[in-house]
């Protein structure tokens, strides 16, 4: 399953992202790809939702992989050390094929 995020993910919208991810994490859908190409900003609240979703999906034997983060989002993830926790791909196709 490929999910697409767009716009700003900040303290006002991070919960929506977390809810959307949680709704797709189930026993039947445990391999998710989150396409970040349309995300121009991500706050620590957004990063926290990504980590929470990763923990949930790992509990059921799955994974959350990220694709196409913008340069700015990738820099934020690197500063937070999350580039070592998530598998990040240049395209959604590459991320899907990695499963």
C-alpha positions in Angstrom: 0.0 0.0 0.0 1.3 3.4 -1.0 0.1 6.4 0.9 0.8 10.0 -0.3 1.3 12.9 2.1 1.2 16.5 1.0 1.7 20.0 2.3 3.0 20.9 5.8 3.1 18.3 8.5 3.3 20.3 11.7 1.7 20.3 15.2 -1.7 21.1 13.7 -1.7 18.4 11.0 0.5 15.6 12.4 -2.3 13.9 14.2 -4.2 13.5 10.8 -1.1 11.8 9.4 -0.8 9.5 12.4 -4.5 8.6 12.1 -4.3 7.9 8.4 -1.3 5.7 8.9 -3.0 3.9 11.8 -6.1 3.2 9.7 -4.0 1.4 7.2 -2.0 -0.7 9.6 -3.7 -4.0 10.1 -3.0 -7.7 9.8 -3.7 -7.6 6.1 -1.8 -4.4 5.3 1.6 -4.5 7.0 3.8 -3.3 4.2 3.4 0.4 3.8 5.1 3.1 1.7 4.7 6.7 2.5 5.4 9.0 -0.4 6.7 12.3 0.9 7.4 14.1 -2.4 4.6 16.6 -1.7 5.6 17.4 1.8 7.4 20.8 2.0 7.8 20.9 5.8 7.8 18.4 8.7 8.0 19.3 12.3 9.0 17.1 15.2 5.3 16.3 15.7 5.2 14.8 12.2 8.4 12.8 12.9 6.9 11.5 16.1 3.8 10.2 14.1 6.1 8.4 11.6 8.0 6.7 14.5 4.7 5.7 16.2 3.4 4.2 12.9 6.7 2.4 12.4 6.4 0.9 15.9 2.8 -0.2 15.2 3.5 -1.8 11.9 6.7 -3.6 13.2 4.5 -5.2 16.0 2.6 -7.0 13.3 5.6 -8.0 11.4 5.5 -5.3 8.8 7.4 -2.2 7.9 6.9 1.5 6.9 9.2 2.7 4.1 9.5 6.2 3.0 9.9 7.5 -0.6 10.8 10.7 -2.3 11.3 13.0 0.7 12.1 16.5 -0.3 15.6 17.8 0.5 14.2 19.8 3.4 12.3 16.8 4.9 15.3 14.5 4.4 17.6 17.0 6.2 15.2 17.2 9.2 15.1 13.4 9.3 18.9 13.2 9.2 19.2 15.7 12.0 16.9 13.7 14.1 18.7 10.5 13.2 15.7 8.9 11.7 17.5 8.2 8.4 19.1 5.3 10.2 15.7 3.9 11.4 13.6 4.2 8.2 14.4 2.8 4.8 14.2 5.7 2.4 13.9 5.4 -1.3 14.2 7.8 -4.3 10.9 6.5 -5.8 7.7 4.8 -4.5 8.3 2.1 -7.1 11.7 1.3 -5.6 10.2 1.3 -2.1 7.4 -1.1 -3.1 9.8 -3.4 -5.0 12.1 -3.5 -1.9 9.5 -5.7 0.0 
